[in-house]
Amino acid sequence: MTTETNPAPDTALVARVAALEGENKVLAETLAKANGTVAQTGAQLAALTTERDAFKVQLADLTPKAARLVELEGTVTALTNEKHERNLIAELRASGKLPSADDLTLSGVLVKLHESGQINRFAADHKAEAAKALPIISTAAPGLTRPLTLGGGNAGAPQPEGRGSGYRGPFSK
């Protein structure tokens, strides 16, 4: 019953169209999944961008605080070192083995010994460091181990005065 206006369908062509429709359906499902993944990824990206921007704000807030922290750490270290050095000087003076050394002189000696690596003038254990430093100071600066000499000295023997003493001054005739 085919007519010329309505020819009989080609079975190979019909099978090919059916296969293409099946592929179309699979591709449409894959596209829908991909679009869902894209939407989900876009939402994650938006969330991460928001989080990144929040971190940038926090970083901008913390940067000056970090600089101040470094400055304060330097101050604390300097004050701690100063305290340790004062304790070391006090321990050296208390030993009684450096009677002619004043604080300034001891500080200068400690600086030189510290620079040469022989002692640590900022050691937390000032007693142990003083015990280590005393023999080095005695060898390197023996003048500090001598007792102080008082100024003025002796005025000399008294000069006799008056007659009969036989003394005639340097300008006498």
GUNU-613016 format. One record per residue: x, y, z of N, C-alpha, C, O in turn; residue number from 1. Coordinates in steps of 0.001 Angstrom, whole numbers, plus 524288, in hexadecimal, padded with zeros to 5 digits. Layout:
N
PT  n_xx  n_yy  n_zz ca_xx ca_yy ca_zz  c_xx  c_yy  c_zz  o_xx  o_yy  o_zz vexfi
PT     X     Y     Z     X     Y     Z     X     Y     Z     X     Y     Z   NUM
...
END
This chain:
173
PT  n_xx  n_yy  n_zz ca_xx ca_yy ca_zz  c_xx  c_yy  c_zz  o_xx  o_yy  o_zz vexfi
PT 80302 7FB7A 80000 80000 80000 80000 80341 804E4 80000 8022A 808A7 802CB     1
PT 8068F 804C9 7FD5F 809B4 8097D 7FCF2 807E5 80C92 7F843 80675 80A9A 7F41E     2
PT 80818 8113B 7F942 806BA 814B4 7F4FC 80B80 817E5 7F3CA 80F6A 817DE 7F694     3
PT 80B00 81A7E 7EFBB 80F84 81D81 7EE34 8104E 82232 7F1B6 814B2 82414 7F23E     4
PT 80C52 8240D 7F407 80CF6 82887 7F780 80ECB 826C1 7FCDD 81140 829BB 7FFBB     5
PT 80D9C 821FE 7FE2E 80F14 82003 80343 81236 81B09 80288 81005 816C9 8030D     6
PT 81722 81B5E 8015F 81A1A 816A7 80047 81AD4 81368 8053D 81A16 81577 80986     7
PT 81C32 80EA2 804D5 81D0D 80B28 80958 82200 80CD8 80C32 825F2 80E2E 809CB     8
PT 821AD 80CBF 81142 82648 80E85 81435 82ABD 80AA0 81398 82A05 805E0 8135D     9
PT 82F50 80CE8 8135A 83406 809BA 812E3 83565 807D2 81856 8360F 80B04 81BDE    10
PT 835D3 802D4 8191D 836BC 800A8 81E58 83C22 80231 82068 83CB9 802FC 8251D    11
PT 83FE3 8029C 81D33 8451C 80428 81EF1 8450A 809CF 820DB 84791 80B34 824B4    12
PT 84227 80CE5 81E1E 841C4 81260 81F94 83EC9 812F0 824AC 84040 81621 827F5    13
PT 83AB5 80FF8 82566 8379D 8102B 82A2D 83AFC 80E6D 82EC7 83AB6 810CB 832F4    14
PT 83E1B 80A68 82E1F 84185 80880 8324E 845A2 80CA2 833AC 846FB 80D6A 83839    15
PT 84786 80F2A 82FB8 84B89 8133D 83097 84933 817CC 83390 84BC0 819DC 83713    16
PT 84486 8196E 83256 841D7 81DCA 834FF 840DC 81C51 83AAA 84193 81F88 83E2C    17
PT 83F3B 81776 83B97 83E33 815AF 840EC 84343 815C2 8441D 84337 8173C 848B0    18
PT 8478F 81433 841BE 84C97 81439 84474 84E43 819D5 845C0 85048 81AE7 849FB    19
PT 84D66 81D49 8421B 84EC3 822C4 84310 84B61 82526 84754 84D39 82857 84A6B    20
PT 84674 8239C 8477E 8430F 8259D 84BA9 844E4 823A1 850F7 844AF 82682 854D0    21
PT 846B0 81EBF 8513B 848D1 81C99 85621 84DBF 81F7A 857C1 84E78 820B5 85C59    22
PT 85121 8208C 853FB 855EC 82383 85519 85490 828FF 856E6 85702 82B17 85A78    23
PT 850B5 82B47 85472 84EEA 83080 855E5 84D20 830A0 85B93 84E52 83442 85E7D    24
PT 84A3D 82C98 85D0F 84848 82C44 86265 84CCC 82BD1 86641 84CD2 82E76 86A46    25
PT 8509F 8287D 86510 8553E 827D5 86874 85848 82CF6 868C6 859F8 82E8B 86CFD    26
PT 858F6 82F85 86455 85BC4 83490 86452 858D1 838B4 8676D 85B38 83BD9 86A28    27
PT 853A2 838B9 86707 8507A 83C7B 869FF 85115 83B88 86FDA 85173 83F41 872E0    28
PT 85132 83689 8717E 851EA 83547 87709 85764 836DF 878DD 85809 83907 87D1D    29
PT 85B42 835CC 875A5 860A2 83753 876F2 86119 83D3C 87760 863B2 83F3F 87AE3    30
PT 85E8E 84003 873C7 85E98 845BA 873E7 85BF4 847B9 878D6 85DD1 84B73 87B3D    31
PT 857B2 84551 87A5A 854F0 846F9 87F18 85865 84628 883E5 85895 8497C 8875D    32
PT 85B2B 841A6 88416 85EC1 840AC 88872 8632C 844AE 8887A 864AB 846B4 88C93    33
PT 8653D 845C9 883C9 86985 84995 8835F 867B2 84EF8 88516 86A88 851BC 887D1    34
PT 86309 85077 88387 860F1 8558D 8852B 86039 855BD 88B16 86134 859C2 88D89    35
PT 85E83 85162 88D5E 85DFB 8511D 8930D 86346 851A4 895B5 863C3 85460 899A2    36
PT 8673E 84F0A 89394 86C90 84F64 895B1 86EAC 854EC 8952F 8712A 856EB 898C8    37
PT 86DB0 85763 890C5 86F67 85CC9 88FF5 86CD6 86061 893ED 86F6B 863C4 89629    38
PT 867D3 85FAD 894D1 86510 862F3 898A2 8674B 8621A 89E1B 8681D 865CD 8A111    39
PT 86841 85D25 89F5E 86A6B 85BE2 8A480 86FF0 85E29 8A50D 8713D 86060 8A91D    40
PT 8731B 85DA2 8A110 8786D 85FC7 8A11D 87845 865BB 8A17C 87B78 8680F 8A437    41
PT 874A4 8682B 89ED0 87406 86DDC 89F1B 872AA 86F95 8A4A3 874AF 87387 8A682    42
PT 86F45 86CAC 8A741 86DDC 86DF4 8ACAB 87293 86D4F 8B041 87373 87083 8B3BB    43
PT 875A3 8691F 8AF66 87A5C 86853 8B28C 87E51 86CAB 8B190 880D2 86E99 8B530    44
PT 87ED6 86E2A 8ACAD 8826F 87264 8AB56 880C4 8777B 8ADEF 8840B 87A5D 8AFF2    45
PT 87BB9 87897 8ADE7 879C6 87D5C 8B06D 87AEA 87D2C 8B64B 87C75 8811D 8B893    46
PT 87A2A 878A3 8B8BD 87B38 8781B 8BE54 88109 878D4 8BF6C 8827E 87B77 8C32B    47
PT 8845A 8767E 8BC2B 88A03 876FF 8BCEA 88BDC 87C98 8BBF6 88F62 87E7C 8BEA2    48
PT 88984 87F33 8B836 88AE5 884A7 8B733 88978 88810 8BBE1 88C75 88B83 8BD66    49
PT 884EA 88716 8BE25 8834B 889FA 8C2D0 88710 888EF 8C74C 8889B 88C87 8CA19    50
PT 88889 883FD 8C7F3 88C2D 88296 8CC21 89181 8851F 8CB39 893EF 8870D 8CEE5    51
PT 89354 8851E 8C64E 8984E 8879D 8C500 8982C 88D69 8C64C 89BE8 88F7E 8C880    52
PT 893EC 89003 8C4F3 89366 89593 8C614 89366 8969A 8CBF0 89594 89A7E 8CDBE    53
PT 890F0 89314 8CEEB 890F6 893A3 8D4A2 89682 89302 8D6B6 89818 895CC 8DA4B    54
PT 89977 88F59 8D47A 89EE6 88E9A 8D61C 8A231 89360 8D4CA 8A5A5 894DA 8D7CB    55
PT 8A128 895C8 8D058 8A406 89A89 8CEE9 8A30E 89EE1 8D2E6 8A6A7 8A1B7 8D459    56
PT 89E36 89F5E 8D4A3 89CE9 8A356 8D889 89FB6 8A21F 8DDAD 8A1DB 8A59C 8E031    57
PT 89FAB 89D22 8DF30 8A260 89B96 8E402 8A83A 89C93 8E391 8AAAF 89E6A 8E744    58
PT 8AA72 89B59 8DF0D 8AFFE 89C3E 8DE36 8B14F 8A209 8DE98 8B531 8A383 8E103    59
PT 8AE16 8A545 8DC3A 8AEF0 8AAE7 8DC81 8AE9C 8ACCD 8E228 8B166 8B06A 8E3AB    60
PT 8AB38 8AA5F 8E546 8AAAE 8ABCF 8EAC7 8AF4E 8A9D2 8EDFD 8B0FF 8AC72 8F1A5    61
PT 8B15B 8A53A 8ECAB 8B582 8A2D9 8EFBF 8BAFD 8A4C2 8EE52 8BE90 8A453 8F182    62
PT 8BBB5 8A6CE 8E9B5 8C0E9 8A878 8E7FE 8C35A 8AC80 8EBA2 8C7D7 8ABC4 8ED31    63
PT 8C0A5 8B0C0 8ED19 8C322 8B46E 8F0B3 8C3F7 8B20C 8F61C 8C7B2 8B366 8F8D4    64
PT 8C080 8AE83 8F7A6 8C124 8ABFC 8FCBB 8C5ED 8A876 8FCBA 8C8AD 8A81A 900A8    65
PT 8C6EF 8A5E6 8F867 8CB8B 8A288 8F7FE 8D087 8A5D0 8F83E 8D458 8A447 8FABA    66
PT 8D078 8AA4F 8F5AA 8D504 8ADC5 8F5DB 8D5E4 8AFB4 8FB72 8DA56 8AFF9 8FD43    67
PT 8D1C1 8B105 8FE18 8D22A 8B2C6 9038A 8D41B 8AE54 9070B 8D719 8AF38 90AB4    68
PT 8D265 8A997 905E6 8D41C 8A50F 908E5 8D9FC 8A449 9085B 8DCA9 8A337 90C34    69
PT 8DBFB 8A4D2 903A2 8E1A0 8A449 902C1 8E487 8A878 905D4 8E892 8A767 90835    70
PT 8E27A 8AD30 905C6 8E4DF 8B183 908AB 8E4E0 8B061 90E8B 8E8CB 8B134 91135    71
PT 8E078 8AE7E 91080 8E01A 8AD50 91613 8E392 8A8B5 9179A 8E5CE 8A8AA 91BDC    72
PT 8E406 8A4E1 9142E 8E78D 8A080 91543 8ED24 8A274 915C4 8F008 8A0A5 91928    73
PT 8EEAF 8A617 9127A 8F3EA 8A867 912D4 8F4A5 8AB44 917F6 8F8C6 8AAE7 91A65    74
PT 8F0A5 8AE1F 9199C 8F0F3 8B0FB 91E8E 8F160 8AD37 92329 8F487 8AE07 926B3    75
PT 8EE37 8A920 9231A 8EE5D 8A544 92759 8F3AD 8A29D 9277C 8F5E0 8A1CE 92BAF    76
PT 8F5BD 8A142 922F8 8FAE8 89EC8 922C5 8FF15 8A274 924E6 90276 8A0CD 927E5    77
PT 8FEE1 8A766 92362 902B9 8AB2E 92545 90259 8ABD0 92B2F 90656 8ABEE 92DDE    78
PT 8FD90 8AC37 92D3B 8FCE8 8ACD1 932E5 8FEA6 8A7F1 935CF 9010A 8A850 939F7    79
PT 8FD7C 8A371 933AE 8FF23 89E8E 93625 90515 89E24 93620 90776 89CB3 93A0C    80
PT 90770 89F6A 931B1 90D25 89F40 93160 90F9D 8A30B 9353C 91385 8A1C6 937BD    81
PT 90D5A 8A7B0 935B8 90F62 8AB9A 9395B 90F16 8A986 93EF4 912BF 8AA25 94202    82
PT 90AB7 8A712 9403E 90A10 8A4D8 94581 90E11 8A091 94685 91072 8A05F 94AB2    83
PT 90ECD 89D21 942AD 91297 898E6 9434C 91822 89B10 943F2 91B29 89918 94720    84
PT 91970 89F16 940F1 91EA4 8A169 94169 91F53 8A408 946BB 92377 8A394 94922    85
PT 91B4A 8A6C3 94896 91BA3 8A937 94DD4 91C6B 8A50F 95206 91F80 8A5C9 955A4    86
PT 9199C 8A0AF 95188 91A35 89C78 95558 91FB9 89A2E 9552B 921F0 898E9 9593E    87
PT 921EE 899A5 95088 9273A 897A1 94FFA 92B28 89B5E 95269 92EBA 899AB 95526    88
PT 92A8E 8A066 95174 92E15 8A451 953C3 92D93 8A439 959AF 93181 8A46A 95C72    89
PT 928D2 8A3EF 95BA7 92807 8A3BE 96158 92A92 89EDE 963A1 92CE1 89F20 967D7    90
PT 92A35 89A8B 96101 92C94 895A9 962DB 93286 89622 962DD 93513 8945E 96689    91
PT 934BE 8987B 95ED0 93A69 8993D 95E9D 93C3F 89CDC 962FB 94042 89BE5 96572    92
PT 9394B 8A100 963E8 93ACB 8A4AC 96817 93A3D 8A214 96D63 93D72 8A2FA 970DA    93
PT 93636 89EDD 96E15 9354F 89C40 97314 93976 8981E 97431 93A34 8969F 978B4    94
PT 93C25 89647 97038 94028 89246 9710B 944AE 89465 97445 94762 89169 976E5    95
PT 94588 89979 9741A 949D6 89BE1 97700 94F1A 89B25 97464 95310 89CE6 9767A    96
PT 94F40 8989F 96FEF 95431 89798 96D4C 955CC 89BE1 96981 95A0E 89BB9 96746    97
PT 95266 89FA7 968CE 95389 8A3FE 9653E 952B7 8A92B 96829 94F30 8AC25 966D0    98
PT 955E2 8AA3E 96C12 954DA 8AECA 96F66 95582 8B40F 96CB3 9530C 8B7E0 96E47    99
PT 958BD 8B458 968B8 9599C 8B978 9664E 9564E 8BA3E 9616C 95731 8BDEE 95E77   100
PT 9528B 8B6D8 9608D 94F4E 8B749 95BD9 94A20 8B9E6 95D1F 94738 8B81A 96081   101
PT 94901 8BE29 95A62 943DB 8C092 95AFA 9403B 8BE30 956DA 941F5 8BB31 95382   102
PT 93B3D 8BF88 9571E 93761 8BD30 9539D 9388E 8BE55 94DE2 937F3 8BAEA 94A8E   103
PT 93A35 8C311 94CBC 93B50 8C486 94756 93FEF 8C161 9453C 93FD1 8BF7B 940D2   104
PT 943F4 8C0DC 9486B 94881 8BDD4 946C4 94709 8B825 945EB 94884 8B5CF 941FC   105
PT 9441E 8B5E7 94998 9426E 8B07C 94908 93F11 8AFC4 9442C 93F9D 8ABE5 9415E   106
PT 93BA2 8B376 94332 9384E 8B325 93E95 93B9A 8B31C 9399F 93A94 8B012 93609   107
PT 93F85 8B676 9396C 942FC 8B6A0 934DE 945FF 8B190 93427 94698 8AFAB 92FC6   108
PT 947E7 8AF5E 93879 94AC0 8AA68 93835 9471B 8A61A 93649 94896 8A2EB 93300   109
PT 9424E 8A607 9385E 93E89 8A207 936C0 93D31 8A287 930FA 93C88 89E96 92E4E   110
PT 93CC7 8A74D 92F0A 93BA7 8A81C 92977 94000 8A5B4 9262C 93EF6 8A2E8 92267   111
PT 944D8 8A6CF 9279C 94946 8A4BC 92490 9497B 89ECB 924D7 94A6B 89C38 920E4   112
PT 948A0 89C9B 92973 948B7 896EC 929FC 94424 89469 92714 944AC 8902B 924E1   113
PT 93FAE 8970B 92715 93B18 89516 9243B 93C24 89531 91E5D 93AEE 89172 91B9A   114
PT 93E62 89976 91C7A 93F85 899F8 916E4 94375 895E5 91510 9433A 8940F 910A0   115
PT 94715 89480 9188D 94B00 89095 91719 948EA 88B05 917BF 94B8C 88741 91656   116
PT 94428 88A84 919E5 941BF 8855E 91A69 9436E 88263 91F40 94247 87DBE 91FBA   117
PT 9461A 884EF 922D1 947F4 88234 92779 943B7 8819B 92B9D 943AF 87DC7 92E85   118
PT 9402E 88554 92BE4 93BDA 88505 92F9D 936E0 886F7 92CF6 93707 88941 928BD   119
PT 9327A 885FF 92F8D 92D73 88812 92DC5 92BA6 88BEF 931ED 929EA 88A63 93623   120
PT 92C0F 890DA 930BE 92AAC 894C4 934B3 924D2 89513 935A3 9231B 897B0 9394B   121
PT 921B3 89270 93263 91C0C 89269 932FB 91A05 88D2A 934F6 91565 88BF9 93465   122
PT 91D74 88A0B 93745 91BEB 884D9 9391E 917DE 88555 93D75 91846 888B2 940DE   123
PT 913F5 881EA 93D43 90FE1 881EE 94149 91216 88015 9467F 91072 881F7 94A9B   124
PT 915C7 87C6D 94662 91836 87A7A 94B2D 91D12 87DC8 94C3A 9216A 87C53 94AC6   125
PT 91C42 88240 94EC7 9208B 885F2 94F9A 924A6 883D6 95359 92934 88552 952F3   126
PT 9232F 88070 956F5 92702 87E42 95A9D 92AE7 87ACA 957BD 92F9E 87B38 95897   127
PT 928FF 87765 95464 92C79 873FA 9516B 92FE3 87725 94DB0 93481 875FC 94D03   128
PT 92DA1 87B14 94B50 9309C 87E4B 947A2 934BE 8817E 94A85 93905 88254 9487E   129
PT 93376 8834A 94F45 9374D 8862F 95267 93BD1 88291 953EB 9405A 88427 953C0   130
PT 93A9B 87DC9 9555F 93EB5 87A08 956B9 94237 878F6 95204 946ED 8782F 95297   131
PT 93FE9 878ED 94D6E 942E6 8781F 948A0 94620 87CFF 9474A 94A7B 87C92 9454B   132
PT 943F8 88196 94866 94678 8867B 946CB 94AF0 8881A 94A6C 94EB1 88A87 948A3   133
PT 94A9E 886D2 94F71 94E99 888AB 9532C 95428 8871E 951A4 95792 88A81 95195   134
PT 9553A 88230 95069 95A9E 880F7 94EEA 95C46 883A6 949D8 960CF 8851F 9493B   135
PT 9589F 88445 94644 959F1 886E4 94154 95B39 88C9D 9425E 95F08 88EAA 94044   136
PT 95815 88F30 94596 9590A 894B7 946D9 95E1F 89542 949D1 96114 898EA 948D2   137
PT 95F3F 891B2 94D78 96420 891E6 9507E 968D9 8918D 94CE8 96CD5 89411 94DE0   138
PT 9686D 88E7B 948CD 96CC0 88DED 9451C 96CEC 89286 9414A 97115 894B5 94042   139
PT 96866 893F5 93F38 96830 89808 93B2E 968D5 89D87 93D66 96B0E 8A0EA 93AD0   140
PT 966F2 89E71 94219 9673C 8A3AF 94471 968F2 8A32F 94A21 965C8 8A400 94DA8   141
PT 96DDF 8A1DE 94B14 96FA7 8A0FC 95076 96F51 8A5DB 953E6 96F1F 8A569 958AF   142
PT 96F40 8AA66 95192 96EE0 8AF39 954A0 969CB 8AF91 957B8 96980 8B245 95BAF   143
PT 965D3 8ACD2 955E0 960CE 8ACFE 958A0 960DB 8A9BD 95D9A 95D74 8AA60 960F0   144
PT 964B1 8A641 95E24 964E9 8A2E8 962C7 967EB 8A571 96737 967CD 8A37D 96B9B   145
PT 96A9F 8A9C1 9662C 96DA5 8AC73 96A3D 96A0C 8AFF8 96D5E 9664F 8B223 96B44   146
PT 96B30 8B08B 97277 967EF 8B406 9759D 968A3 8B9B4 973F4 96CA3 8BB30 971BB   147
PT 964C0 8BCC0 9750F 964EF 8C24B 973CC 96933 8C4FE 976FB 96A22 8C3A4 97B80   148
PT 96BC0 8C8C8 97494 96F7B 8CC0B 97777 96CD8 8D13C 9786A 96A69 8D381 974F1   149
PT 96D63 8D30C 97D34 96AE4 8D7FA 97E8F 96E50 8DC74 97CBA 9731A 8DC2A 97D00   150
PT 96BE5 8E07B 97AEA 96EC2 8E4F1 978E9 9713B 8E82F 97D42 96FF5 8E77D 981D8   151
PT 974AA 8EB9F 97BDC 97709 8EF3F 97F93 97C5E 8ED6F 98160 9801F 8F06D 9811E   152
PT 97CC9 8E8D8 9831B 981CE 8E6CB 984D1 983C1 8E971 989C8 980CD 8EC1D 98C7A   153
PT 988D0 8E8AA 98AF6 98B41 8EAC2 98FAC 98D1E 8F04D 98E9F 98F3D 8F17C 98A78   154
PT 98C4C 8F399 99266 98DF6 8F90D 991D0 993C9 8F9A4 992B7 995EF 8FDD7 991CA   155
PT 9965E 8F594 9947D 99BF9 8F5DB 99572 99D0A 8F6C4 99B3E 99971 8F760 99E60   156
PT 9A1EE 8F6D8 99C8C 9A371 8F79B 9A207 9A252 8FD2F 9A399 9A2D9 900C5 9A070   157
PT 9A0C3 8FDF0 9A883 99FC5 90350 9AA3C 9A4DA 90678 9AA55 9A904 90465 9AB8B   158
PT 9A476 90B50 9A917 9A8F9 90EC3 9A8EF 9A99F 91166 9AE4A 9A5F8 913BC 9B05D   159
PT 9AE45 910F8 9B06A 9AF1B 91380 9B586 9AF03 91969 9B4F7 9B080 91B91 9B0EF   160
PT 9AD45 91BEA 9B904 9ACFB 9219B 9B8DF 9AFEF 923E8 9BD86 9B0FE 92138 9C15F   161
PT 9B121 92887 9BD20 9B36D 92B58 9C180 9B957 92AF3 9C1A3 9BBD8 9288F 9BE4C   162
PT 9BB91 92D8F 9C5EB 9C131 92DCF 9C67D 9C369 928C0 9C86E 9C0C7 925C7 9CB25   163
PT 9C7ED 927D4 9C726 9CAB8 92355 9C8FD 9C995 91E74 9C5F6 9CBE2 91A59 9C6F0   164
PT 9C637 91EDC 9C278 9C4FF 91A1E 9BF9D 9C8FF 9191D 9BB5C 9C98D 914BA 9B97A   165
PT 9CBA2 91D03 9B9F2 9CF84 91C6C 9B5EB 9CD45 91CA1 9B078 9D01D 91C3E 9AC9C   166
PT 9C864 91D37 9B02E 9C5FA 91D6C 9AB12 9C5F8 922E4 9A930 9C47D 92695 9ABE4   167
PT 9C7A4 92341 9A48C 9C761 92854 9A209 9C474 9278C 99D09 9C5F9 9244F 999D3   168
PT 9C074 92A53 99C51 9BD1F 929D4 997C6 9C006 92AC9 992C2 9C478 92C9E 992D3   169
PT 9BDA7 9299C 98E8A 9C04D 92A27 98982 9C16F 92FCC 9881E 9C4C5 930DB 984D2   170
PT 9BEBE 93360 98A8C 9BF9B 938EF 9892C 9C256 93BE8 98D8C 9C277 940B6 98D7F   171
PT 9C476 93927 9913B 9C710 93BD7 99590 9CC89 93D6A 993FC 9CEE0 93B1F 99077   172
PT 9CE82 9414E 9969B 9D39B 94369 99536 9D7BB 94142 99898 9DC4E 9429B 997F9   173
END
